[in-house]
Amino acid sequence: MTQSSTNPNGALKPDKNPGSAKWIIVIVLLIVVIAAILIWFVPMKEKYLSIINEKEELRLELQNELNDLMMKHDSIKIEYGALADSLAVKDSIILANAKEIQDLLNYKWEYGKVNKKLELLRKISQGYVHQLDSLFTVNRELKEENEKIRQQYSKEQDRTRELSKEKEKLVEKVSQAKVLKAYSIASGGVRFTGSGKEKETDKAGKIERVKVCFVLGENKLVEPGIKTVYIRVLRPDGVVVVQKAGGDYTFEYGGEMMEYTIKQELEYKNKDTYTCMYWTKKTKEDPAMVGVYNVFIYADGFEIGQTSFELK
């Protein structure tokens, strides 16, 4: 039913545009609704952005904790060096857990879940460090013990060497003490007078014999009995004076066969024993060589004395 308005004369007058009022109302309502939505959306957007920022801060915080934990783990492995190789299984567990946490942080994640896994990783890492400390302590104690043993062994070796040297010296002294010694050694040329008496001479043209006299010293450590004494007389040219060439005038000394000039067997009774030994020239006519003659005396495989004389 259409409403109409009243004119000044009292007669009814119909509205010129009844639909315009409705549009005005609709527009007003839309404006109110949009304003309400805007009033509600702006704070919600700010709250949402705030939540997003807080979540990202938490993610970064967890990421930093994971990074710090793995940096410490790597530095510990470097610090302990080869010792860390013995805990390779434990190290692989730590790396696997760290990768799992990193995957969660890179994709869909929950703070509580990641934090829980980080806490577990901290405990595993602490156990890893504790084991390394224990291994380091044991290893250090073993090294110290080994060093002590090495030092003791070295000292024992030094002591053994010293004892061995002392023993060798003692054996050498005993061996030397058991060796015969010739004292008061005298040697020279001899000729015979018309009455048959011998007379000392240093004339190469007159010498008929070489005479060597000495005393076998008293030594209670030497085995008494018959002793074979060898005498080597070397001419000025170094040739050994012998009766004749060949193996009949040789003896063993120092593992070698040597020529001798005179050989004689003496009975030794552990007391001073004086004796003289002679070598006679082959012919009286041939003169001896001029110069210094060296004389060496041997017995029981040792050189027991030496002397020299000169012929002019």
C-alpha positions in Angstrom: 0.0 0.0 0.0 1.5 3.3 -1.0 1.8 6.1 1.5 1.2 9.7 0.4 2.0 13.0 2.0 -0.5 15.9 2.8 -0.2 19.2 1.1 -1.0 22.6 2.8 -4.6 22.4 1.7 -5.1 19.1 3.5 -5.1 17.0 0.4 -2.8 13.9 0.2 0.3 14.0 -2.0 2.2 10.8 -3.1 6.2 10.4 -2.5 8.2 11.4 -5.5 10.9 8.5 -5.0 10.1 5.8 -2.5 13.0 3.5 -3.5 15.8 6.0 -2.7 15.2 5.8 1.0 15.7 2.0 1.0 19.1 2.4 -0.8 20.2 5.0 1.7 19.4 2.6 4.5 21.3 -0.3 2.8 24.3 1.9 2.1 24.3 3.1 5.7 24.2 -0.5 7.0 27.0 -1.6 4.6 29.1 1.3 5.9 28.4 0.2 9.5 29.3 -3.4 8.7 32.5 -2.4 6.9 33.5 -0.1 9.7 32.8 -2.9 12.2 34.9 -5.4 10.2 37.7 -2.9 9.9 37.5 -2.1 13.6 37.7 -5.9 14.4 40.3 -6.9 11.7 43.0 -4.3 12.4 43.7 -5.4 16.0 43.4 -9.1 14.9 45.9 -8.5 12.2 48.3 -6.9 14.6 47.8 -9.8 17.1 48.4 -12.3 14.3 51.6 -10.6 13.1 52.7 -10.4 16.8 52.2 -14.2 17.1 54.1 -14.9 13.9 57.0 -12.7 15.1 57.1 -14.4 18.5 57.1 -17.8 16.9 59.9 -16.8 14.6 61.9 -15.4 17.6 61.4 -18.7 19.4 62.5 -20.6 16.3 65.6 -18.5 16.0 66.3 -18.9 19.7 66.1 -22.7 19.3 68.2 -22.6 16.2 70.9 -20.6 18.0 70.9 -23.1 20.9 71.3 -25.9 18.4 74.1 -24.1 16.6 75.9 -23.4 19.9 75.5 -26.9 21.1 77.0 -28.3 17.8 79.8 -25.8 17.8 80.8 -26.8 21.3 80.6 -30.5 20.2 82.9 -29.9 17.2 85.4 -27.9 19.3 85.5 -30.7 21.9 86.2 -33.3 19.2 89.1 -31.1 17.9 90.4 -30.6 21.5 90.5 -34.3 22.3 91.8 -35.3 18.8 92.3 -39.0 18.2 90.8 -39.8 21.6 87.4 -38.7 20.3 87.6 -41.4 17.6 87.0 -44.1 20.2 83.5 -42.6 20.8 82.5 -42.6 17.1 79.1 -44.3 17.9 78.2 -41.7 20.5 79.2 -39.0 18.0 76.9 -40.4 15.3 74.0 -40.4 17.7 74.6 -36.8 18.5 74.8 -35.9 14.8 71.6 -37.8 14.0 69.6 -36.0 16.8 71.0 -32.7 15.7 69.8 -33.4 12.1 66.4 -34.4 13.3 66.0 -31.1 15.2 67.3 -29.1 12.3 64.7 -30.7 10.0 61.9 -29.8 12.5 63.1 -26.2 12.6 63.3 -25.9 8.8 59.8 -27.2 8.3 56.7 -27.7 10.5 57.7 -27.5 14.1 56.4 -27.2 17.6 58.3 -25.4 20.3 57.6 -28.0 23.0 58.7 -30.9 20.8 61.9 -29.2 19.6 62.8 -28.0 23.1 62.3 -31.5 24.4 64.6 -32.9 21.8 67.2 -30.2 22.4 67.2 -31.1 26.1 67.7 -34.7 25.2 70.6 -33.7 22.9 72.2 -31.7 25.7 72.2 -34.7 28.0 73.7 -36.9 25.3 76.4 -34.3 24.7 77.1 -34.0 28.4 77.5 -37.7 28.6 79.8 -37.6 25.6 82.0 -35.0 27.2 82.0 -36.9 30.5 83.2 -40.1 28.7 85.9 -38.1 26.9 87.1 -36.7 30.2 87.2 -40.1 31.7 89.1 -41.5 28.8 91.5 -38.6 28.9 92.1 -39.1 32.6 92.7 -42.8 32.1 94.9 -42.2 29.1 96.9 -39.6 31.0 97.4 -41.9 34.0 98.4 -44.7 31.7 100.9 -42.4 30.0 102.3 -41.3 33.4 102.5 -45.0 34.5 104.2 -45.9 31.2 106.7 -43.1 31.6 107.5 -44.2 35.1 107.9 -47.8 33.9 110.1 -46.5 31.0 112.2 -44.5 33.4 112.6 -47.4 35.8 113.4 -49.7 32.9 116.0 -47.2 31.7 117.5 -46.9 35.2 117.6 -50.7 35.4 119.3 -50.8 32.0 121.8 -48.2 33.1 122.4 -50.2 36.3 122.7 -53.4 34.4 125.2 -51.8 32.0 127.2 -50.4 35.0 127.2 -53.8 36.7 128.2 -55.4 33.4 131.1 -53.0 33.1 132.1 -53.5 36.7 131.9 -57.2 36.2 134.0 -57.0 33.0 136.5 -54.8 34.8 136.6 -57.3 37.7 137.0 -60.2 35.3 139.7 -58.4 33.5 141.5 -57.6 36.8 141.1 -61.2 37.9 142.4 -62.4 34.5 145.3 -59.9 34.6 146.0 -61.0 38.2 146.2 -64.6 37.1 148.8 -63.8 34.3 152.5 -64.3 34.8 154.7 -61.3 34.7 158.4 -61.1 33.8 160.5 -58.7 35.9 164.1 -57.5 35.9 164.5 -58.3 32.2 167.9 -58.0 30.7 169.1 -58.9 27.2 172.2 -58.5 25.1 175.0 -60.1 23.1 177.4 -62.6 24.5 180.8 -63.9 23.3 183.1 -66.5 24.8 186.7 -65.9 25.9 189.6 -68.3 25.2 189.0 -69.9 28.6 185.3 -70.6 27.6 183.8 -68.0 29.9 181.0 -65.9 28.4 181.4 -62.1 28.3 178.8 -59.5 27.4 179.4 -57.6 24.2 177.6 -55.0 22.1 179.8 -55.5 19.0 177.9 -56.9 16.1 181.0 -58.6 14.7 181.9 -60.4 18.0 178.4 -61.6 19.2 178.0 -65.4 19.4 174.8 -65.6 21.5 171.8 -63.6 22.5 171.1 -63.8 26.2 167.8 -63.0 27.8 167.5 -63.2 31.6 164.3 -62.4 33.7 162.3 -63.2 36.8 158.9 -64.9 36.6 157.2 -63.0 39.4 155.4 -64.6 42.4 151.7 -65.0 41.8 149.5 -67.1 44.0 146.6 -67.0 41.5 148.5 -68.6 38.7 148.3 -72.4 38.3 151.7 -73.8 39.3 153.5 -76.4 37.1 155.5 -76.5 33.9 155.3 -73.3 31.9 156.4 -73.0 28.3 158.1 -69.6 27.7 158.6 -68.3 24.2 161.0 -65.4 23.3 160.9 -63.5 20.1 163.9 -61.4 19.1 163.3 -59.0 16.2 166.3 -57.7 14.3 166.5 -53.9 13.4 164.8 -54.7 10.1 161.8 -56.3 11.9 162.6 -59.9 10.9 162.3 -62.5 13.7 165.6 -64.2 14.6 165.1 -67.9 14.2 167.3 -71.0 13.9 165.6 -72.0 10.6 162.5 -71.1 8.7 159.4 -73.3 8.9 156.6 -74.4 11.2 159.0 -75.9 13.8 159.6 -72.5 15.4 156.0 -71.2 15.7 153.5 -70.8 18.5 149.9 -69.5 18.8 149.3 -66.1 20.1 146.1 -64.0 19.8 144.6 -66.5 17.3 147.6 -66.3 15.0 150.7 -68.4 14.5 153.9 -66.5 15.3 157.6 -67.3 14.9 159.8 -67.5 18.1 163.5 -67.3 18.7 163.8 -69.3 21.9 161.5 -71.8 23.7 162.1 -73.2 27.1 160.0 -75.1 29.7 160.2 -73.9 33.3 158.8 -75.3 36.5 156.8 -72.6 38.3 156.0 -72.9 42.0 154.1 -69.6 42.5 157.2 -67.8 43.6 159.9 -65.7 42.0 161.8 -67.8 39.5 164.9 -66.5 37.9 166.1 -67.9 34.6 168.2 -67.1 31.5 167.5 -68.2 28.0 170.0 -68.3 25.0 170.0 -68.2 21.3 173.2 -69.2 19.5 174.2 -67.9 16.1 174.4 -70.4 13.3 177.9 -69.3 12.3 180.5 -67.3 14.2 182.0 -65.7 11.1 178.9 -63.9 9.9 178.4 -60.6 11.8 175.1 -59.7 13.3 173.0 -56.8 12.0 173.9 -53.4 13.6 171.0 -51.7 15.4 168.4 -52.1 18.0 166.9 -55.5 18.7 163.5 -55.8 20.4 162.8 -58.7 22.7 159.3 -60.0 23.6 158.5 -62.7 26.2 155.3 -64.9 26.1 153.8 -67.5 28.4 150.3 -69.0 28.9 149.1 -67.2 25.8 150.1 -63.7 27.1 152.9 -61.3 26.5 154.5 -61.1 29.9 157.4 -58.7 29.3 159.6 -57.0 26.7 163.0 -55.3 26.5 165.6 -54.3 23.9 169.4 -54.1 23.3 171.6 -52.5 20.7 174.5 -53.9 18.7 177.1 -51.6 17.2 
